[in-house]
Amino acid sequence: MVRQALECTTEEDLVNLAEANNIQLTDEEAGQLFQLMQTEFGELSGSELDGVTGGFSKTEEIVGLDTRCPSCGSDKWAVMIGSQDFFCLKCRRTYVARKKK
């Protein structure tokens, strides 16, 4: 769903996507989310991360898994809801965490 949200080109698209997934999203919330999604790639502030993803975590917090992004090496990620996929907050790629060696 995050991938689909990133492909939305208007706030109305976000509201429609949310409704299609049984999520209530007000026009104001859609506007705020859309504005955050238009941010240039790079480091986001903690409050931006909390607002978009529900927070982020570091590799050490999940015992036995290497959650660093295999593409860019970042340890800032979000877990895809209803999935085992991770979403890199730096390069915005989706991946599966690997067992630590």
C-alpha positions, 0 to 999 in steps of 0.5 A: 500500500505504501508503494501505491500511496507513493504513486498517487499524484493528488490528495484525492488519489490518496483518499480514494486509495485509503477508502479502497483499503478500509482506512478513513482519511480526512481531506486534511490528513490527505493534504498533510500526507501528500505534502510529506510525500512530496519531500525531496529524498533525504533525511526526514525529521523524527516528526515527519517519520512518525507522521508517515510511518508510525516511527522508525527503528534501528537494526539492533531492536530486532534480535537475530535479523539484519534489517539494514537495507541491502540497497543503500545500507540504511538502518532506518526503515518501516515495516509494511503493515500486514507483511514481512516486508521492510520499507527503506526510509532513505532509498524507499525500496522494499526488502525482506530482512535477512538473518544475522550471520 
